[in-house]
Amino acid sequence: MDTFLYFFYLAGYIALFIWAITLAHRYGWVSASNVLLFVIFGLIVDNTLLAFGRYIGTGHLLESISYIRYWGHALFTPTLVLFAWDSLKKADIGWAKKSIVKYISYILVIALIVYELFTETLGLRLHAEWKYGVLSYANTASSSGPPVMVLIVSLVLIVSAFMVWRSQKWIWFLLGTIIMTVGSAVPLPIKSDAYMNGFELILLISLLATKHYQVQKEQQHETSS
């Protein structure tokens, strides 16, 4: 069942990636919101390896390419802070347009990447693991305790989503972050690991839908001006 779900998620992320490219081509490539392209690409790689792992089999090939999953997570996930900052600007929230906020956002992204690299990624030690019919290579050197980088990114997203909702009455950004946060925090009595990736997919749909909504709103404002 988990293998089927990973194939389903993979198809969903490919569709999102095409949508993200279409939006970038239509509304401009030079935008902080386009970090979604990197995040979605990383999740395509992640779900591809989980879906095809059992068919590739244990060995050097799957182990080697599995490192891409962890490096992608460390390098791409923190960039969602830039998406959050950009969404606040597009929601016409005054303080978000200040240069200092831009610099703080970039510094936070760099700090989170460096933190994740030094606490998780650079010391990777992978071993083959079968769970619910899925073969993957898990990190045995992962630090204990809550994932600090993910917690900070989630906090930034949910605060930004709340402010976007207050400013533009757009609820889907907030709902997506709430579903992802609650789904990650509350264990479900399900014999599956794949459901967690479903919450990630919901989040990315809500983020891309938010970008689509905001850029269209900007275009309408410019046309009417």
NORSUL-V741107 format. One record per backbone hydrogen bond with DSSP energy under -0.5 kcal/mol. NH is the residue of the N-H (numbers start at 1). CO is the residue of the C=O. Records with the same first field share a line. If there is no record, write none. Layout:
BEGIN
NH->CO ; CO
END
This chain:
BEGIN
2->132
5->1
6->2
7->3
8->4
9->5
10->6
11->7
12->8
13->9
14->10
15->11
16->12
17->13
18->14
19->15
20->16
21->17
22->18
23->19
24->20
25->21
26->22
27->23
28->24
31->29
34->31
35->32
36->33
37->34
38->34 ; 35
39->35
40->36
41->37
42->38
43->39
44->40
45->41
46->42
47->43
48->44
49->45
50->46
51->47
52->48
53->49
55->52
56->52
57->53
63->59
64->60
65->61
66->62
67->63 ; 64
68->65
69->65 ; 66
70->66
71->67
72->68
73->69
74->70
75->71
76->72
77->72 ; 73
79->76
80->77
81->78
82->79
83->79
84->80
85->81
86->82
87->83
88->84
89->85
90->86
91->87
92->89
93->88
94->92
96->93
97->93 ; 94
98->95
101->98
102->98
103->99
104->100
105->101
106->102
107->103
108->104
109->105
110->106
111->107
112->108
113->109
114->110
115->111
116->112
117->113
118->114
119->115
120->116
121->116
122->117
124->121
127->138
129->136
131->129 ; 134
134->131
136->129 ; 134
138->127 ; 136
140->125 ; 138
141->125
142->139
148->146
151->147
152->148
153->149
154->150
155->151
156->152
157->153
158->154
159->155
160->156
161->157
162->158
163->159
164->160
165->161
166->162
167->163
168->164
169->165
170->164
171->169
175->171
176->172
177->173
178->174
179->175
180->176
181->177
182->178
183->179
184->180
185->181
186->182
187->185
190->188
192->190
196->193
197->194
198->194
199->195
200->196
201->197
202->198
203->199
204->200
205->201
206->202
207->203
208->204
209->205
210->206
211->207
212->208
213->209
214->210
215->211
216->212
217->213
218->214
219->215
220->216
221->217
222->218
223->219
224->220
225->221
END
